[in-house]
Amino acid sequence: RWIRAASHFALVLQQCVCLSQPGSDYSEVLPDSFPSAAAEPLPEFQLEPEDAFIVKNRPVQLRCRASPATQIYFKCNGEWVNQNDHVTRESLDQITGLVVREVDISVSRTQVEELFGLEDYWCQCVAWSSAGTTKSRRAYVRIAYLRKNFEQEPLGREVRLEQEVLLQCRPPEGIPPAEVDWLKNEETIDPALDSNFLVTVDHDLIIKQARLSDTANYTCVARNVVAKRRSSTATLIVYVSGGWSSWTEWSECNAKCGRGWQRRTRSCTNPAPLNGGAFCEGPPFQRITCTTLCPVDGGWTEWAKWSACGTECTHWRSRECQAPPPRNGGRHCVGNMMESKNCTEGLCSRSEWALEPGAGLAVYAGLVGALLLCGVLLLCVGVLAYRRSCRHLRSDITDSSSALTAAFHPSNYKPPRQDNPHLLHPSAPPDLTATAGSFRGPLFSLQQSAVDGHHKIPMTTSPLLDPLPSLKIKVYNSSTLSSLELPGDGSSADGEILSLKAVGAGPRPDPRDTHGYTLPRDPGNSASATLGCLGGRLSVPSTGVSLLVPPGAIPQGKFYEMYLIINKWEKTTSPSEGSQTALGPVVSCGPSGMLLSRPVVLTLPHCAQLDSPDWTLTLKTQNHQGDWEEVLTAGEESFSSPCYLQIEEQSCHVLMEQLGTYGLAGRSAPPRAACKRLQLALFAPRAPCLSLDYSLRIYCTQDTPHALKEVLELERSLGGVLLEDPKPLLFKDSYHNLRLSIHDIPHSHWRSKLLAKYQEIPFYHIWSGSQRPLHCAFSLERGSLAVSQLTCKICVRQVEGEGQIFQLVQTAQITVSLQLCSFSQTLPPHSPLPSGDTCVPSSQVGPYAFRLPASIRHKICASLDAPSARGCDWRLLAHSLGFDRYLNYFATKPSPTGVLLDLWEACHQGDADLVSLATALEEMGKSEVLVVMTTEGDC
């Protein structure tokens, strides 16, 4: 034993001499004992120190164990721990017989807090053997803590059944990072047991499809070794909107006799509203009238007079069951139809007059002769009265046929009597052409004078020279004007009386045609011009909105100050309601209430994706009270429809005869969901940027020229610049929000100020189309002014839908490169501004506003208006031009071809030639019209 101790002391002494030499790492360690010099392998750690956290003021213990090891010391943050702070235990390995040494040290909170620097506090074990030294891994010691306040707490919501729900939670800052659990009514949620729950890496709770059982209180719990924190409780309510059950069968008529009603009901139980869901809209019952035939019992008429006394000394009388007769199952009369009795009170004897055979016949012959004489006298009196009345009226009443002919040919008027000095001179008939308003095929309407200019008289559709027995012309002796009037009771309820102007009387101004109000003069959103019978076109530049007023729409001799205005969104309400969405701008055209002789064409851009028939489009108008009313739904036209809608890929054209405020709205046509075309525009501050803060703004607007124009004007006022052409996005009617997020920011030079991982624009804000412009801003902060380059990705997508990625490379000189990536399918090509619209002036008056010359227009109308047995008329033209969705609208117009050409003008206002129209006429075989177009037009 003594020999072994001596050898061990010699080895330790030798190591101490080596450690004391200059350049040795272990010169400061002077162990108390000295191991022997026996040959041993390098130490191998069986237990290395582990990372530890100091909780409150409790120190932590670090331990390591190695074999074979003559000595083990801890080194913390590059300095050796005093050997007196070590607790050493030594043992022998029963298998190898090698020395196993285990060492513990204690690290206090004070030791860790005394460290100043960027690095954490760390400790490491160093073990010795005769063969050399071995170092363990570093163990880091940190002071554990957990803040009290959550960075983001979940918020309560009300969602409908089967809607996706996102509850967000950002735990408090802490070391070690807190683990998060979600509680549902104080029970822990385990996504492994319920697949409807999903907890993201950001600790958000996603409920894929909300169920009624998911109505509960949700709490986010954060915990680490220091403490446990609970967020505020978020109450989630899953509501169910009510749905109607099927109608019951109609009940029996409640009246057993006469007029009554039938009723059927339905209940709001499919499903019943729950948790505050909306009750069913509409009545729970319907009632219609019904009539049940009443049974009528028969009744006897009065007895007839007694007959003459017969040879049998009896007479009789009768009655019938006709007062009333039995009907509808009524009972027949009870009793006898005939009654007889003795006419001699029991004495049967013959009277003398009854025995004379010719006495009764003579009496009857005398009565008949008297009646015939009275009839002849009455007939003579009537003939004399008729002849006298004819002589009295012959000079004032003309034949109706000649009178109607005279209305259109003044030379055919019967000369008035020469004894009346107040009548018109025969050589100066009234000027009927001065008041002619418009031709309507076989119909011809004339306007009244300036006083009654709004009244018209309907004329017959038969040939003009057919006799009209009911039409009369009176020549008044006390007036110099002649008038046509319809026979009636003198009340003139319809007021359809037409006054004819005297010769040389010019058109007088109608005080009711004046419009003395001031139009808003915003050149960017309005257009105005004074138009007359030659027509014209109003266009709002760079918006796709225009109004075409064809020739003849405004009556001859009248002029109107017409206007076209795009309403500001902050000054008007949206035409959308419920599940509808506004698809374009709200436009006012006027003056409202003006008299139009033919339809005008209003062109509105829209953002509906029309690849498949998923839309129900509705034209709406705003009344004087500001409420929106439906004018027409595409596909539901009838003879009473006041308008015609021509729907194209990016715009719609409305044929109308009533000016006012209009907007286009739409909703999804079940069972498929419709899509809107949106535009995403990225803006940034204009260079140079002298602030550390930097903002990127992404606007989400409808894919219409006016919407982008509005955003550009707003950003121009804010000093922003458009980084790239707007990019398209299809937004589906799926109740999912639009999510925007920023990625791949270089964190060494830039920091995002956004606490959440992403931002969302609610679905309804986008789908309603009533809130514009919508945008999200990403605020960034750079480390210094010397940082001049920013690279990042901005992702914009609809949740569970399509999206876009902006790949941004941004420098101080605004050098940008954006790369488009689609999540699902290739998007259709997109043009931010309409072609052919930017160069069109805001107003054009007269023939210069139309692509088709008036002479060619008249030739086409004359050739195609008349119906053709082979169908080669205006109907085939409508089919060739694609305007045949509802031909009955054009059929009701005096010149269907003229209205078709007006619509063609509106649809091709940006074209430079007449190729499309010429091609359609060539396919119809109208060579004579083509010759006229070639010689007179620019085809």
Helices and strands as residue ranges (DSSP letters): H 2-19, E 44-47, E 52-55, E 60-67, E 71-76, E 79-80, G 83-85, E 87-92, E 99-107, H 109-113, E 121-129, E 132-135, E 139-146, E 157-160, E 165-167, E 174-175, E 179-184, E 187-188, E 197-199, E 205-207, G 212-214, E 216-223, E 228-230, E 234-239, E 258-265, E 285-292, E 314-318, E 338-342, H 352-355, H 359-393, H 400-408, G 410-412, G 432-435, E 436-440, E 443-446, E 472-474, E 483-485, E 498-499, G 511-513, E 526-531, E 536-540, E 545-549, E 560-566, G 569-571, E 581-582, E 587-590, E 600-605, E 615-622, E 628-633, E 644-647, E 651-656, E 661-668, E 675-685, E 693-702, H 705-718, E 720-722, E 727-732, E 738-743, E 750-752, E 758-761, H 763-768, E 774-782, E 789-798, E 803-811, E 843-845, G 846-849, H 854-864, H 874-881, H 887-891, H 896-907, H 915-924, H 927-936
